[in-house]
Structure formats: structure tokens, C-alpha cells
């Protein structure tokens, strides 16, 4: 008596949290609302990047200002 051959079934990818949230967003929101939300999030990320750049520039300027000139 032989065992029945196993059929290879393609494994379905596990949906990511981001993908699931986008699917829910697509069902609940109209296109304009989705665009507005994504634009707002893009603005938040850009503001964070600018704040980081500003902090780094301030750090460099303060370091340069407190550095003593070397005698030549």
C-alpha cells in the first residue's frame, strides 16, 4: 500500500500590517481622503528630515564657533 503523493501547493504570502491597513483605508476612504492623508504623512516626514538637518547644522556651527584658532 502506497501513500498518496503530496501535492505542492503554493504558499500564500502573509499580508503585512501595512498592506492590511492600506486595504482597510481603501475600503473606508474615498480617493481624495487617501491622497490627503498620504500628503500629510509625507509632510510630517519632510518636517522631521528638516528638523534633523537643522539640528546637525547647529551642532556643526557651534563646534566651529567654540574651536580655538591654532597659532601659526
C-alpha positions as CSV (number, residue, x, y, z in Angstrom):
1,X,0.0,0.0,0.0
2,X,1.5,3.3,-1.1
3,X,0.9,6.7,0.4
4,X,-0.9,9.3,-1.7
5,X,1.6,11.7,-3.3
6,X,1.7,15.1,-1.7
7,X,0.7,17.9,-4.0
8,X,2.8,21.0,-3.9
9,X,0.6,24.0,-3.1
10,X,2.0,27.4,-3.5
11,X,2.4,29.2,-0.2
12,X,0.4,32.3,0.0
13,X,2.4,35.3,1.4
14,X,1.4,36.5,4.8
15,X,0.0,40.0,4.3
16,X,1.9,42.8,6.0
17,X,0.4,45.1,8.5
18,X,1.0,48.0,6.1
19,X,-0.8,46.1,3.3
20,X,-3.7,45.3,5.6
21,X,-4.0,48.9,6.7
22,X,-4.0,50.2,3.1
23,X,-6.7,47.7,2.2
24,X,-8.9,48.9,5.0
25,X,-8.1,52.5,4.1
26,X,-9.1,51.8,0.5
27,X,-12.4,50.4,1.6
28,X,-13.2,53.2,4.2
29,X,-11.9,56.3,2.5
30,X,-12.5,57.9,-0.8
31,X,-9.6,58.6,-3.1
32,X,-9.3,62.3,-2.2
33,X,-9.1,61.4,1.5
34,X,-6.4,58.8,0.9
35,X,-4.4,61.3,-1.1
36,X,-4.8,64.0,1.6
37,X,-3.7,61.5,4.3
38,X,-0.6,60.4,2.3
39,X,0.3,64.0,1.6
40,X,0.0,64.9,5.2
41,X,2.3,62.0,6.2
42,X,4.8,63.0,3.5
43,X,4.8,66.5,5.0
44,X,5.4,65.1,8.5
45,X,8.4,63.0,7.3
46,X,9.8,66.0,5.4
47,X,9.4,68.2,8.6
48,X,11.3,65.6,10.6
49,X,14.1,65.5,8.0
50,X,14.4,69.3,8.0
51,X,14.5,69.3,11.8
52,X,17.3,66.7,11.9
53,X,19.2,68.7,9.3
54,X,18.7,71.9,11.3
55,X,19.9,70.2,14.5
56,X,23.0,68.8,12.7
57,X,23.8,72.2,11.2
58,X,23.5,73.9,14.6
59,X,25.8,71.3,16.1
60,X,28.5,71.9,13.4
61,X,28.2,75.7,13.7
62,X,28.6,75.6,17.5
63,X,31.5,73.3,17.2
64,X,33.2,75.6,14.7
65,X,32.5,78.7,16.9
66,X,34.0,77.2,20.0
67,X,37.1,75.9,18.3
68,X,40.1,78.0,19.1
69,X,42.3,79.1,16.2
70,X,45.8,77.5,16.1
71,X,48.9,79.6,16.3
72,X,50.8,79.7,13.0
